[in-house]
Amino acid sequence: GLRKLAKLDAVQFLLVNHSPESLPFLAVDMVPQSNSRHRTSFYSSLTRLLLVDATEEDEQRIESFAPQTQLLDQLANQINSPSPNNSINQLSVSIFIALCRDLRGVVYAVNTKTFYTMLFEWLYPKYTPLMQTAMQLWYNNPAVTTPLLKLYSELVQNRFQRLQFDTSPVGVLLFREVSNLMTCYGQNILAISSIPKDKEYSLKLKGISVCFSMLKNVLSGGFINFAIFRLYSDDTLENALNMFVKMFLSICDESFEFLRYPKLSHAFYGLLEVLANEHMIFLANLDSTVFTLILQTILEGLTSVDTAVQNSCCLSLDLVASFLYKQLAREKLLNGRTIRRESAIQPALNPNFIQTIHTQGHLLDQMLTNLISCLLLEEMPRNQWALSRPLLCLMLLREDTFAQFQMQHIQMQSTPSKQQAVNQPFSTLMEGIERSVSSKNKDRFTQNVAMFRRDMSDIQRSSHTSELTNRGPGNTGSVSNLNGGGTIDDFML
């Protein structure tokens, strides 16, 4: 396998000689920019071979990347030159793009804490200021910003638990660099007043998408206790979260056009799920207009044909609805009195949050209706488990809406026998379910949802079979209605 491959003479030559002099295709000024992305794959493979027999005490492996060190030093000298001319500037851009792609490949292949720490200490603090300077200089050049942002996104990817630093400050230092880079990029790119529609994705949306992925990776990595930033009055986390909000507002319009871009929508909804799980207080304390817009994006994503988007929306909604239910229960326990508890590590909840939810109750009603419709009308729901999780919270929050939906659904049946048959699954949906949003209670409800769907499918199938029998052999109807494959009108008969 890999160990035998690493011992080949040709591979040993590559591990020692991967400079442009030995491998001309690595020359920055000779390779077309469109081909430079292959450098990432090359250095990822090379690093895996380099580390295959490395031990934790082997600190000389980083020295194998001497060509990259030379390029970093060369680039720093060119950027800091008092009067760089156009040719030097262009060469600097090419060198920087190549470096970002090389380093991303190296970081991707590092899968142990020891070698990751060595890699970080190689880059920080000597070369990280260079990255910030490059972002400031070339923020409007996606050929530069995209590889740089992807490099940092990979740096905070806690693959194989390689970012477990215990008492080391590496995690905090790393997040500061990420926050500063994201803030620098966001402030500059959002300041551009007009971007042609046909270039909006490449110049703006793609970079924002990578920023969302980068922030998601660092917030969900589990290698930082974020309470430390508030404890020491450090605004690093606040800056990153506020920049997320600004980016979100810049891409979201009434038509939710950003959903047309799969990578952007996946990155946004994935980040939103992490924020709802780890930083719900931050979301709840947003301006009511912004929080309402977030609810609207969740509502839009619930009916998405993209399974990943729908799944993230369901989980985000479950977290938001559970948080809301707990707050309402606490408020009821206190007889309407609200207690704003603020600590050194967590801000107090905005008292207007509950009022915002009451004002936007129609959004919760629509979400509840959409979830039930997906469970009822889809022959094989792609995310039955995910769809069931927020459903319980919404049913507890909007009991009148669910009761109205149930009554309308029963009354639309054509005969009293069908009405009675449909009423039975609805009646058993909440059997054994407590007024609680605990995980155990949700698991029990998910089982009830599965039985609910099975019973409804049996009723639908029985109804179609009865209709085909009554029509006789000469009028069999549509074959597509067999096996529970009817439309909404068929199901409402």
N, C-alpha and C positions, 0 to 999 in steps of 0.2 A: 503494500500500500504506500502510504505517504512517506514512511520512513525509508523504504527502499528507493523511492523516487528521489528523496533528498540526498542520497549517497551517490547518485550518478555524477560523473565528471562534468557533464554539461550544466547540471543544476548547481553544482558547487562553483562553477565559473560564474554563473548568473548571480549567485548570492554575494560574490565578492566584487564582481564587475558589472554594475548596472548603471554606469554613467553614460552620457551621450557619446563619449569617445568609444566605448565598447559596443554600445547598442544605439546606432544612429536614429532609430525610430523614437528614441526618447529625447532627441534634440528639440528644444523648445521652438527654435526659429525655422525648423524644417518640416514639422508635422502639421498638417491642416488642423484647424481648431475642431472641426467636426470629428476628427479621429482621436482627439486628446482624451475623450471620456474613457477610452480603453485603458488608459494608464491606471485607473482605479482597479480594474480587474487584474491587471498585471501585478501591481504592488500588493494586492490582497493575496494573490497566489504566492508571490515571492515571500511575503511575511509568514504565511502559514508554513512554508518550507523552512524558513529561517528559524522558527520557534519550535519545530517538531521535536527536537532533542534538547531544547534549552532547559536549564534548571533555574530555580528561583534565585540562586546565588549568581547566576550568569548575568552580569551587568554590562557586558561588552556588546551585546546584540544591537543596542541602539547605535553603536559606532558603525554598524553596517550601512546606516543611512547617511553616510558622509556626503553623498551627492546632494541630498536634500538640504543638509546643513549649509553647504556651500551656496545653494540657490537662495536660501533664506537670508544669508549674510549679504549676498550680492543684491538681492531685492531691497533689503533695508538700506544699503548704501545708495542705490539708485533713487529710491523714494525720498531719502533725506538730502539728496543733492541740492545745492542752493538754486540752480537754474537748469532743471532738466529740460532738454529739448524734446521735440515730438517723437523722435525715433527711440529715445530712451524710455519715454512714457509708454510707447507701444510695446517695447520689449518687456517692460515691467509688467504690463497687463498679461502678456503671454506667459511669463515666468510664474506669475501669481496663480493663474488658472491651472497650470501644470502642477504646481505645488499643492494646491487644494485637492486636486484629484489624486495625486500620489499619497498624500497624508490620509485622505479618507480611506483609501485601500488598506493602508497600514493599520489604521485604527479599527477598521472592520474585522481584521484578522486577529487582533489581540484579544484573547479570551480569558486572561487571568488577571487577578488584582495586581500582582507583582509587576508584570510587564506593562500594564496600563499605567501604573504609578510612574514607572521609568519613562514612559512616553510623555506623560503629562509634565514631568519635571524637565524633560528635554525642551518642551515648547513653552512652558511657563516658568518664570515671567519674561524670559528673554525675547521670545518671538510673538507672544500674544498681542503686545501693543502694535506690532506690524499689521495684524489682522484687523484691528480696529481702525487703523489709519487707512488701510486699503478700502474698507467699507465706506469711510468718510469720503474718499477720493472718487470711488467708482460706483457709488450707490445706484446710479442710473444705468449701469451696464449689466444686464442680466447674465452675460457670459462670465462675469466676475462674481456677482452676488450669489447666484444659484450654487456654484460649487463651494463657495465659502460657507453659506448657510447649511448646506448638506454636510459639510465637514463637521460643523459644530453640532448638528443634529445627531451625527454618528458618535461624536464624543460623549454625549449624554445618554446614549443608548446603553442601558444596563444589561447588556447581553452576557449570559453565563455568570451573572452576579459579580461582574468584574469591578463594579463601582461600589464596593463595600469598604469604606475607609475608617470605620470605627471612630477613634478619637482624632484622626487626621483632619486638617482643615481643607483638604483637597476638594471635597464636594462643594463646600461653600465658595471657595475660590473659583471653581469651575462654573458654578451657577452665576456668579457675578459677571464672568466673561460673557456668558450666554445672554444674560439680561442686558448688558451694555451693548452687545452687538445687535440684538433685536431692537432695542430702543433707538440706536443710531440708524439702522435701516428704516424703521418705521417712520421716524421723524422726517427723514429725507424723502422717502418715496411718497409719503402722503402729502408732502408739501408741493409736489408736482401738480399744477392746476389742471392741465388738460393732457390726456393720453388718448391717442387714436383708438377707436373701438377695436379695430383689427389687431392692434398691438397690446391691448390691455392685459391679456393673459401673460404674454411673455415678459412684459415690462413691469407688471405689478402683481397680478394674481398668483403667478407661480411662486414668486418670492414670499408672498404672504402665506401661501400654502405650506411652504417649507418651514416658515416661522411657527405656524400652528403645530406642525409635527414635532419641531424641536422643543417647543414649550411643553407639549404633551409628554415627550420622552423624559424631560427633566422633572416634571411634576409627579409623574407616575413611577419614577425610577426607584424610589424608596431608599435613596442614599443621602438624603438631607432632611433634617428636622427643620421645617420652614418656620416654626415658631421662633427660632433664634433670631430671625431678621427683625421681627417686631419687638422682641425682648431687648435688643440692642439698638433700636431706633434706626435700623438699616432699611432704606427704601428700595433695595434691589428687587425684592419680590413684588412690591407694590408697583414699581415701574414696569415690570414685565406684564403684570396682569392688566394694568391700565392701557398698555400698548396693544394688548389683545383686543380690548374693547374698541379702541380707535380703529384698528384694522377691520374688526367685525362690522362696525358702522359704515366703513368706507366701501365694503363689498356687498352689503345687504340692502336690497331695495324692495319695493312692494311686490315685484314679480319673482323674487328669490332666484334671480338669474344665475347666481353662483352655483346653484345645484346642477347646472349644465356641465360643470367641470368635475369629473369624478374624484380626481386627486384632491382638489380643494374642498369638496364636500366631505370626503372621508376624513381629511385632516381637521376640519372644523368640528364635525360632530364627535370625532374621537377626543378632541381636546375638551369639548363641552361636557362629555361624559366624565372625564377626569376632574374637571372643575366642580361639577355637581357632587362628586364623591369626596373630594379632598378639600374644596374651598367653597362650600355652599354659602357660607356667611358672606363671602365676597360677592357672589351672584345676587343674594338677597338684598344686599346693601346698595346695589346699583340703582341709578335713576329709574323711576317707574316706567318711563318710555323705553329705556334700553332693555329692562327685564321683560317687558311686554313683547318686545321684538324678538327676544330669545325664545319666549313661549311660542310665538308664531312660527319661528323656524323649526321648532320641535314638532308643532302641529303639521307643518308642511312635510317634514321628513317621515312622519308616521305612515304615510301612504306611498312612500317612495318605492319604486320597483327595484332599487338597489338594496340587497339584503343587509349589507354592512351598515348602510345609512339608517335603515329602519331599526336595526338592532340597537345601534347607539342611541337613537332617539327614544326607544322604549326604556332603555336603562337610565338615560338622563331624566326622563319623565318620572320614572319610578323613584329616583333619588329626590327630585324636586317635590313630588307629591308626598312622599314619606316625611320629608322635612316640614312641609306645610302642615300635614296632619298632626305631627308632634307639637308644633307651635300652637295650633288651635286647641289641642288637648290641654296644653300647659296653661294657655290663657283661660280656658273654661275652668280649670282647676283653681285658678287664682281669681275667679269671679270677674273676669274681664280686665283685671289689673295686669299691666305688663311690667315686667322687671327687666331693665336693660343692664345686663351683666357684662361688664367690660373687665378684661384682665390684661396683664402684661403681655400675654401671648395670643390673645384673640379679641378682636373688636366686638362691640355690642351690636346686636341685631337692630337694624333700622325699624322703628315702630310702624313706618308706612308700608312695610312689606305685606302685612296681613291685609291692609286696605287695598293695596294694588291687586292682590289676588281676588278679593271680593269684587273689585271693579271689573276684572277680566274673567269673571266666572264663565262667560259664554265660551271662552277658549277651552276651559276644562270640560265643558259640556261637549264641545266638538271632538275633543280628544277621546272622551269616553265613548261617544258614538262611533268614531272611526275604529277604535280598538275592537269593539263588539262586532262591528260590520266585518272587519278583517277575519275575525274568528268564525263568524257565521257563514260568510259567503265564499271564502277561499277554500277550494277543495282540499288542498294540502298546504296550510299556512307554513311559510318558510321559517318563521320565528315564533312558533306557538308558545314556547317557554318565555321568550322575551316579551311577547304581547301580553301574556297573563300577569307579569310582574306589576306593571303600573295600574292594571285594571282594578285590582282590589283597592288600592289607595283612592282611585278616582270614584269607585262605587261608594266608599265610605264618606268621601268629601261631597259628592253630588248624588245623594240618595234619591232625591226627587226626580232628577233627570233619568236615572236608571229605571226607576219605577215607571216613569212615563214611556220610556223606550220599550220596556217589557209589555205594558198595556197595549201600546200601538201595534207592536209586533203580533200579539195574540189576537187582537181585534181584526187584523188584516187576513186572518185565516178564513177560508170560505165556509166552513161548517163548524158547528159546536164541537164535534168530535175532534176535529183538527185543533181547535182552540184549546181543548183540554189536554191534547197530546203535547202541544208546544208549551203549555204552562208548566208541565211537570219538570222538564229540565231546568227551567228558570227557578222553580221552587227549590230544587236540590243544589243549586249553584253555591249557596251560602251555608250549606249544611256543615256543621262542625267548625265554622269559621268564627273567630273572635273579632272584636272591634280593636284590632291591633295591626301594626305594620311590621311586626317582627318577622325575621326570616323564616322561622318555623311556621308561622301562620300563612305566609305567602307560599311556602312549599305545599302546604295542605290545600290552599286555594288553587294552585296550579294543577294539582291532581283532579280537583273538581271541574276545572275548565276542560281538561281532557275528556272527562266523562260527559260533560255538557256538549262538547262538540260531537262526540260519538252518538249521543242520543239524538241530537238535532239532525245529524247525517242519516241516521236510521229512519227518522220521521220523513225526511225529504225523499229518501229512496223509496219508502213505502208509498208515499203520495204519488210519485211518478209511476210506480208499478200499477197502482190502482187506476190511474188515469189511462195508461196504455191498455189495461184490461177493458175499461169501459168504452174506449174508442173502437175496439174490435180490430180484427186482422187487417181490415182495409184502410185503417187510418192510424198508423203507428206513431206518427209525430216524429220529432227530431231525435236522432240517435244520440246527439250530444247531451241529451238530458238524462241519459242512463248513468247509474253509479254515482249519483250525487253531483253531476256536472252541470246543473241548471243555472240559470241566471237569477238575478235578484227577484225578477217578476215571477219566475217559476217557484221560487222558494216562498214567496208571500201568498201563494194561492190558498 
